[in-house]
Amino acid sequence: MNKKLGRNDSCHCGSGKKYKVCHGKNNIKSLQFWILILIIILGLCWYLLFQSAPTVKNNNNMSDPFIPQPKNKLSPPTESAPPGKVWSPEHQHWHDDPKASKPRNTNAEQNKPVSKPPGAPPPGKVWSPEHQHWHDKK
């Protein structure tokens, strides 16, 4: 009576089916259920362990030296100005200081203003007599 049922023997439940078709097959739905549970548990663990903590916004105007602060684009840089230069908040870089004395050139050719080159301007360009070269059209 202790005979082990083979896959091709009749099932012990009396259904008349082979054991491999009736009670011998793996329960796929149960396996899928446990895999789904495992994925959910792993996802929750990942979320709880690896997600960054929520950031707390500082609503007062005091700056914390340990928290990086965004740079104010309208303020000049903290380093001192190069000689003969002034900060341009509009352009975010140093410009020549118009109040600074300009060195005098001994060469008369360099003091002559450059006239507009003959011919049509390059596409999308306009002549700047102040800078004596072509600029992009605005």
C-alpha beads as a LAMMPS data file, in Angstrom:
LAMMPS data file: protein, C-alpha beads

138 atoms
137 bonds

1 atom types
1 bond types

-500.0 500.0 xlo xhi
-500.0 500.0 ylo yhi
-500.0 500.0 zlo zhi

Masses

1 110.0

Atoms # bond

1 1 1 0.000 0.000 0.000
2 1 1 2.967 2.351 0.381
3 1 1 3.424 2.426 -3.340
4 1 1 4.547 5.874 -4.540
5 1 1 2.438 7.299 -7.313
6 1 1 4.208 7.978 -10.599
7 1 1 3.405 10.871 -12.872
8 1 1 1.528 8.667 -15.329
9 1 1 -0.484 6.741 -12.708
10 1 1 -4.121 7.527 -12.012
11 1 1 -4.575 10.268 -9.403
12 1 1 -5.368 9.169 -5.829
13 1 1 -8.328 11.582 -5.582
14 1 1 -10.473 9.461 -7.914
15 1 1 -10.868 12.060 -10.655
16 1 1 -9.774 9.598 -13.303
17 1 1 -7.029 11.938 -14.515
18 1 1 -3.358 11.158 -14.497
19 1 1 -1.545 12.326 -11.377
20 1 1 0.683 14.719 -13.393
21 1 1 -2.392 16.549 -14.725
22 1 1 -4.476 16.580 -11.535
23 1 1 -2.404 16.959 -8.340
24 1 1 1.114 16.478 -9.662
25 1 1 1.551 19.771 -11.464
26 1 1 3.074 22.805 -9.798
27 1 1 0.596 25.416 -8.757
28 1 1 1.690 28.257 -11.067
29 1 1 -0.788 30.786 -9.646
30 1 1 0.559 30.298 -6.142
31 1 1 4.133 30.753 -7.388
32 1 1 3.198 33.948 -9.233
33 1 1 1.487 35.275 -6.103
34 1 1 4.600 34.767 -3.958
35 1 1 6.856 36.320 -6.596
36 1 1 4.585 39.385 -6.656
37 1 1 4.680 39.632 -2.859
38 1 1 8.490 39.370 -2.931
39 1 1 8.762 42.169 -5.537
40 1 1 6.513 44.437 -3.463
41 1 1 8.541 43.783 -0.308
42 1 1 11.830 44.483 -2.114
43 1 1 10.393 47.688 -3.599
44 1 1 9.298 48.924 -0.180
45 1 1 12.715 48.124 1.307
46 1 1 14.454 50.018 -1.505
47 1 1 12.145 53.011 -1.055
48 1 1 12.627 53.161 2.712
49 1 1 16.389 52.607 2.684
50 1 1 17.604 54.499 -0.356
51 1 1 15.257 57.438 -0.826
52 1 1 16.659 60.729 0.417
53 1 1 15.082 62.393 3.394
54 1 1 12.660 65.204 2.555
55 1 1 14.322 68.572 2.436
56 1 1 13.194 71.210 4.880
57 1 1 12.976 74.675 3.416
58 1 1 14.383 77.489 5.485
59 1 1 11.804 80.273 5.338
60 1 1 13.822 82.866 7.220
61 1 1 16.336 85.094 5.453
62 1 1 19.305 83.917 7.498
63 1 1 21.695 81.819 5.491
64 1 1 23.192 78.678 6.960
65 1 1 26.919 78.372 6.181
66 1 1 26.625 74.586 5.930
67 1 1 23.877 74.623 3.296
68 1 1 24.935 75.616 -0.245
69 1 1 23.209 78.830 -1.258
70 1 1 22.411 79.744 -4.871
71 1 1 24.522 82.581 -6.188
72 1 1 22.782 85.861 -6.745
73 1 1 23.391 86.627 -10.398
74 1 1 23.004 90.360 -9.886
75 1 1 25.798 90.692 -7.353
76 1 1 29.461 90.968 -8.319
77 1 1 31.841 88.134 -7.552
78 1 1 33.523 88.118 -4.146
79 1 1 37.046 88.503 -5.532
80 1 1 38.432 91.968 -6.204
81 1 1 38.097 93.533 -9.628
82 1 1 40.954 93.185 -12.104
83 1 1 42.762 96.480 -12.778
84 1 1 40.785 98.737 -15.082
85 1 1 37.661 96.553 -15.002
86 1 1 34.130 96.908 -13.582
87 1 1 31.485 94.195 -13.042
88 1 1 28.509 94.171 -15.412
89 1 1 25.478 92.569 -13.721
90 1 1 23.654 92.623 -17.039
91 1 1 26.318 90.579 -18.830
92 1 1 27.674 88.694 -15.798
93 1 1 31.338 89.449 -16.582
94 1 1 33.978 92.159 -16.242
95 1 1 34.005 95.145 -18.633
96 1 1 36.573 97.881 -19.198
97 1 1 36.113 100.726 -16.703
98 1 1 35.149 103.855 -18.688
99 1 1 36.578 106.050 -15.884
100 1 1 39.983 104.391 -15.999
101 1 1 42.691 106.219 -17.879
102 1 1 43.592 104.482 -21.079
103 1 1 47.239 104.029 -21.937
104 1 1 48.422 106.209 -24.752
105 1 1 49.779 104.493 -27.804
106 1 1 52.753 106.010 -29.482
107 1 1 51.816 104.444 -32.792
108 1 1 49.537 106.830 -34.710
109 1 1 48.092 103.944 -36.759
110 1 1 46.580 102.329 -33.667
111 1 1 44.795 105.545 -32.631
112 1 1 42.961 105.862 -35.932
113 1 1 39.349 104.650 -35.803
114 1 1 38.616 101.753 -38.084
115 1 1 36.011 102.634 -40.669
116 1 1 33.262 100.278 -41.729
117 1 1 34.566 97.793 -44.283
118 1 1 33.247 98.304 -47.823
119 1 1 30.511 96.081 -49.165
120 1 1 27.453 94.444 -47.720
121 1 1 27.525 93.379 -44.062
122 1 1 27.758 89.679 -43.261
123 1 1 24.349 88.007 -42.783
124 1 1 22.912 88.762 -39.341
125 1 1 25.620 91.329 -38.479
126 1 1 25.690 95.089 -37.908
127 1 1 28.727 97.403 -37.706
128 1 1 29.593 98.820 -34.267
129 1 1 31.521 102.104 -34.596
130 1 1 32.154 102.066 -30.837
131 1 1 33.859 98.664 -30.913
132 1 1 34.947 98.911 -34.555
133 1 1 33.843 95.425 -35.532
134 1 1 30.731 93.475 -36.561
135 1 1 28.114 92.514 -33.917
136 1 1 25.120 90.228 -34.097
137 1 1 21.814 91.955 -34.866
138 1 1 19.404 92.037 -31.938

Bonds

1 1 1 2
2 1 2 3
3 1 3 4
4 1 4 5
5 1 5 6
6 1 6 7
7 1 7 8
8 1 8 9
9 1 9 10
10 1 10 11
11 1 11 12
12 1 12 13
13 1 13 14
14 1 14 15
15 1 15 16
16 1 16 17
17 1 17 18
18 1 18 19
19 1 19 20
20 1 20 21
21 1 21 22
22 1 22 23
23 1 23 24
24 1 24 25
25 1 25 26
26 1 26 27
27 1 27 28
28 1 28 29
29 1 29 30
30 1 30 31
31 1 31 32
32 1 32 33
33 1 33 34
34 1 34 35
35 1 35 36
36 1 36 37
37 1 37 38
38 1 38 39
39 1 39 40
40 1 40 41
41 1 41 42
42 1 42 43
43 1 43 44
44 1 44 45
45 1 45 46
46 1 46 47
47 1 47 48
48 1 48 49
49 1 49 50
50 1 50 51
51 1 51 52
52 1 52 53
53 1 53 54
54 1 54 55
55 1 55 56
56 1 56 57
57 1 57 58
58 1 58 59
59 1 59 60
60 1 60 61
61 1 61 62
62 1 62 63
63 1 63 64
64 1 64 65
65 1 65 66
66 1 66 67
67 1 67 68
68 1 68 69
69 1 69 70
70 1 70 71
71 1 71 72
72 1 72 73
73 1 73 74
74 1 74 75
75 1 75 76
76 1 76 77
77 1 77 78
78 1 78 79
79 1 79 80
80 1 80 81
81 1 81 82
82 1 82 83
83 1 83 84
84 1 84 85
85 1 85 86
86 1 86 87
87 1 87 88
88 1 88 89
89 1 89 90
90 1 90 91
91 1 91 92
92 1 92 93
93 1 93 94
94 1 94 95
95 1 95 96
96 1 96 97
97 1 97 98
98 1 98 99
99 1 99 100
100 1 100 101
101 1 101 102
102 1 102 103
103 1 103 104
104 1 104 105
105 1 105 106
106 1 106 107
107 1 107 108
108 1 108 109
109 1 109 110
110 1 110 111
111 1 111 112
112 1 112 113
113 1 113 114
114 1 114 115
115 1 115 116
116 1 116 117
117 1 117 118
118 1 118 119
119 1 119 120
120 1 120 121
121 1 121 122
122 1 122 123
123 1 123 124
124 1 124 125
125 1 125 126
126 1 126 127
127 1 127 128
128 1 128 129
129 1 129 130
130 1 130 131
131 1 131 132
132 1 132 133
133 1 133 134
134 1 134 135
135 1 135 136
136 1 136 137
137 1 137 138
